[in-house]
Amino acid sequence: MLEARIRAARAKKDILLMSHIVVGYPSLAASLEIVDAMVEAGVDLMELQIPFSEPMADGPIILAANQKALAAGSTVERCFDFAAKVTKQYPIPFLFMSYYNLLFRRGVASFVDRAKAAGVVGAIVPDLPPEEAGEYLPAMERAGLDPIFIFSPSSPSERMREIARSARGFVYCMARKGVTGLHTTFSAELGSYLGRCRAATKLPLAIGFGVQGKADVAHLRGKVDIAVVGSATLKLVDEKGVGAVGAFVKGLR
């Protein structure tokens, strides 16, 4: 279902925008304001990150947002409630993003069922490879939710094909090795990498890890279906407040 929604949106736009928030940063009330501003500014889909104490794929900006959200009282249950509220209020697809420890601790099937009830359409779990997803994948299929998996520039083509066999909705392509939030130079090598990604799957492609502004989004037109902007908006909230989010997102396209 998510794949179909992405393809329908792409028929109207040359590139889609996926934004990322950490639920509870800088507060739950502010998170709602941020979602409202982002949707109003035209984002096409959104990651709702459930904060975790050790977000290994995330750089210093998102790491700090996770820590502040936890300190402010954000919990898994409050994130479910938050998701239920925004999925009812806004027409775009929402996905959960977090780490496997949280699913394991709650119970994978219980987590997935609760996510389904909250109205999200899928999940990104960066530290869960397909071969270790024996509970997760069947639970997601039963719930009708899409598991989003990740390609890396260091992934051999055969590994990409293995990952793609379990992926649904779209594939998230890391623009570079490392963590989120660092500057990425979108060089000529990107074309070769994305060519390998395209050869490995027929699913839509999203790219993140370093998309920071309008020039990056413009460069990605015609190369991917979705540009993912995460750390840049969180940095903006930290420096200028929630009120700066809408204009920034509108300016990306």
C-alpha positions as CSV (number, residue, x, y, z in Angstrom):
1,M,0.0,0.0,0.0
2,L,2.8,2.4,0.8
3,E,4.6,1.7,-2.5
4,A,1.3,2.5,-4.3
5,R,0.9,5.8,-2.4
6,I,4.5,6.7,-3.2
7,R,4.1,6.0,-6.9
8,A,0.8,8.0,-7.0
9,A,2.5,11.0,-5.4
10,R,5.5,10.7,-7.7
11,A,3.3,10.9,-10.7
12,K,2.5,14.4,-9.6
13,K,6.0,15.5,-8.3
14,D,9.5,15.0,-9.6
15,I,10.8,14.2,-6.1
16,L,9.1,13.5,-2.8
17,L,10.2,14.8,0.6
18,M,10.4,12.6,3.7
19,S,11.0,14.4,7.0
20,H,12.1,13.0,10.3
21,I,11.2,14.0,13.9
22,V,12.2,12.6,17.3
23,V,8.9,12.2,19.1
24,G,9.1,14.3,22.3
25,Y,11.8,16.7,21.1
26,P,11.9,19.4,22.3
27,S,8.5,18.3,23.9
28,L,5.5,16.3,22.8
29,A,3.5,19.5,22.3
30,A,6.3,21.0,20.2
31,S,6.5,17.8,18.2
32,L,2.9,18.2,17.2
33,E,3.6,21.8,16.1
34,I,6.5,20.5,14.0
35,V,4.4,17.8,12.3
36,D,1.8,20.4,11.6
37,A,4.3,22.8,10.1
38,M,6.0,20.1,8.0
39,V,2.7,18.8,6.6
40,E,1.6,22.3,5.8
41,A,4.9,23.0,4.1
42,G,4.4,20.0,1.8
43,V,6.3,16.9,3.1
44,D,5.0,13.7,1.5
45,L,5.8,11.2,4.2
46,M,7.4,11.3,7.7
47,E,9.5,9.2,10.0
48,L,8.5,9.3,13.7
49,Q,11.5,8.3,15.6
50,I,10.8,6.6,19.0
51,P,13.7,7.9,21.1
52,F,16.3,5.4,22.3
53,S,19.3,5.8,24.5
54,E,21.8,4.4,22.0
55,P,20.7,5.3,18.5
56,M,23.8,3.9,16.7
57,A,22.9,5.1,13.2
58,D,22.4,8.7,14.3
59,G,25.0,11.5,14.5
60,P,25.3,14.1,17.3
61,I,22.2,16.2,16.3
62,I,19.7,13.3,16.4
63,L,21.5,11.7,19.3
64,A,21.1,14.9,21.4
65,A,17.4,15.1,20.3
66,N,16.9,11.5,21.5
67,Q,18.5,12.2,24.8
68,K,16.5,15.4,25.4
69,A,13.2,13.7,24.4
70,L,13.9,10.9,26.9
71,A,14.8,13.4,29.6
72,A,11.5,15.2,28.9
73,G,9.5,12.1,29.5
74,S,9.0,10.6,26.0
75,T,8.2,6.9,26.2
76,V,7.3,4.2,23.7
77,E,3.7,4.3,24.8
78,R,3.5,8.0,24.5
79,C,5.0,7.7,21.0
80,F,2.2,5.2,20.1
81,D,-0.4,7.7,21.3
82,F,1.4,10.5,19.4
83,A,1.3,8.5,16.2
84,A,-2.4,7.6,16.6
85,K,-3.1,11.3,16.9
86,V,-1.1,12.5,13.8
87,T,-2.1,9.6,11.6
88,K,-5.8,10.5,12.1
89,Q,-5.2,14.2,11.7
90,Y,-2.9,14.3,8.6
91,P,-3.3,12.6,5.2
92,I,0.4,11.7,4.6
93,P,1.9,8.2,5.4
94,F,3.8,8.0,8.7
95,L,6.4,5.4,9.6
96,F,8.0,4.5,12.9
97,M,11.8,4.6,13.1
98,S,13.7,3.1,16.1
99,Y,16.1,0.4,17.1
100,Y,15.5,-3.3,17.7
101,N,16.0,-3.2,21.4
102,L,12.7,-1.5,21.9
103,L,10.8,-4.1,19.8
104,F,12.6,-7.0,21.5
105,R,11.9,-5.6,25.0
106,R,8.2,-5.1,24.3
107,G,7.8,-8.2,22.2
108,V,8.0,-8.0,18.5
109,A,4.4,-9.1,17.7
110,S,3.1,-6.8,20.4
111,F,5.0,-3.8,19.1
112,V,3.9,-4.4,15.5
113,D,0.3,-4.8,16.6
114,R,0.4,-1.6,18.6
115,A,2.1,0.2,15.6
116,K,-0.7,-1.0,13.3
117,A,-3.3,0.3,15.8
118,A,-1.5,3.6,15.9
119,G,-2.0,4.0,12.1
120,V,1.6,4.0,10.8
121,V,2.2,2.3,7.5
122,G,5.6,0.8,8.2
123,A,8.8,0.9,10.2
124,I,12.6,1.5,9.8
125,V,14.7,-0.5,12.2
126,P,18.3,0.2,11.1
127,D,20.0,-2.4,13.3
128,L,17.8,-5.3,12.2
129,P,19.1,-7.1,9.1
130,P,16.7,-9.3,7.2
131,E,18.4,-12.6,8.2
132,E,17.8,-11.7,11.9
133,A,14.2,-10.6,11.3
134,G,12.5,-14.0,11.8
135,E,9.9,-12.7,14.1
136,Y,9.6,-9.2,12.7
137,L,8.9,-9.9,9.1
138,P,6.0,-12.3,9.6
139,A,4.5,-9.9,12.2
140,M,4.7,-7.0,9.8
141,E,3.2,-9.0,7.0
142,R,0.3,-10.1,9.2
143,A,-0.3,-6.5,10.2
144,G,-0.1,-5.2,6.6
145,L,2.9,-2.9,7.5
146,D,5.9,-2.4,5.4
147,P,9.4,-3.2,6.6
148,I,11.8,-0.6,5.2
149,F,15.4,-1.8,4.8
150,I,18.6,0.0,4.0
151,F,21.2,0.0,1.3
152,S,24.7,1.3,2.0
153,P,27.4,2.4,-0.5
154,S,29.5,-0.5,0.9
155,S,26.8,-3.1,0.2
156,P,27.8,-5.5,-2.6
157,S,25.2,-5.8,-5.3
158,E,24.4,-9.4,-4.2
159,R,23.8,-8.2,-0.7
160,M,21.5,-5.5,-2.0
161,R,19.5,-8.1,-3.8
162,E,19.2,-10.2,-0.6
163,I,18.0,-7.1,1.3
164,A,15.5,-6.2,-1.4
165,R,13.8,-9.6,-1.2
166,S,12.6,-8.7,2.3
167,A,11.9,-5.0,1.7
168,R,8.5,-3.5,1.1
169,G,7.3,0.1,0.5
170,F,10.6,1.6,-0.5
171,V,14.3,1.1,0.1
172,Y,16.3,3.6,2.1
173,C,19.7,4.3,0.5
174,M,22.4,5.8,2.7
175,A,24.2,8.5,0.8
176,R,27.4,7.6,2.5
177,K,28.8,5.3,5.2
178,G,28.7,6.6,8.8
179,V,26.0,8.3,10.9
180,T,23.4,10.9,10.1
181,G,23.9,14.6,10.2
182,L,27.3,15.0,8.6
183,H,27.8,16.8,5.3
184,T,27.6,14.7,2.2
185,T,29.1,15.7,-1.1
186,F,26.8,14.3,-3.8
187,S,29.5,13.5,-6.3
188,A,29.6,11.6,-9.5
189,E,30.1,8.4,-7.5
190,L,26.5,8.7,-6.3
191,G,25.2,7.9,-9.8
192,S,27.1,4.6,-9.9
193,Y,25.9,3.7,-6.4
194,L,22.3,4.5,-7.2
195,G,22.5,2.6,-10.4
196,R,23.4,-0.5,-8.3
197,C,20.5,0.3,-6.0
198,R,18.1,0.5,-9.0
199,A,19.4,-2.7,-10.4
200,A,18.7,-4.5,-7.1
201,T,15.1,-3.6,-6.6
202,K,12.0,-2.3,-8.3
203,L,10.8,-0.5,-5.2
204,P,11.0,3.3,-5.0
205,L,14.3,4.6,-3.6
206,A,14.8,7.1,-0.8
207,I,18.1,8.7,0.0
208,G,19.2,10.3,3.3
209,F,22.3,10.9,5.4
210,G,23.4,14.4,4.5
211,V,20.5,16.0,2.6
212,Q,20.6,19.4,4.1
213,G,19.1,22.0,1.7
214,K,17.5,23.0,-1.6
215,A,20.7,22.3,-3.6
216,D,20.9,18.7,-2.4
217,V,17.3,18.1,-3.2
218,A,17.7,19.6,-6.7
219,H,20.7,17.4,-7.3
220,L,18.7,14.3,-6.4
221,R,15.9,15.0,-8.8
222,G,15.7,12.3,-11.4
223,K,18.0,10.0,-9.4
224,V,15.7,8.9,-6.5
225,D,12.0,9.1,-5.6
226,I,12.4,10.5,-2.1
227,A,14.8,12.9,-0.5
228,V,15.0,12.4,3.3
229,V,15.8,15.4,5.5
230,G,16.3,14.8,9.2
231,S,19.2,16.3,11.0
232,A,18.9,19.7,9.2
233,T,15.4,20.3,10.6
234,L,16.3,19.2,14.1
235,K,19.3,21.5,14.0
236,L,17.0,24.3,12.9
237,V,14.6,23.6,15.8
238,D,17.5,23.7,18.2
239,E,18.9,26.9,16.9
240,K,15.8,28.9,15.9
241,G,12.8,27.2,17.3
242,V,9.8,25.4,15.9
243,G,8.6,28.5,14.1
244,A,11.5,28.2,11.6
245,V,10.5,24.7,10.3
246,G,7.8,25.6,7.9
247,A,9.8,28.1,5.8
248,F,12.8,25.8,5.7
249,V,10.8,22.8,4.4
250,K,9.0,24.9,1.8
251,G,12.3,26.2,0.6
252,L,13.7,22.7,0.0
253,R,11.6,22.4,-3.2
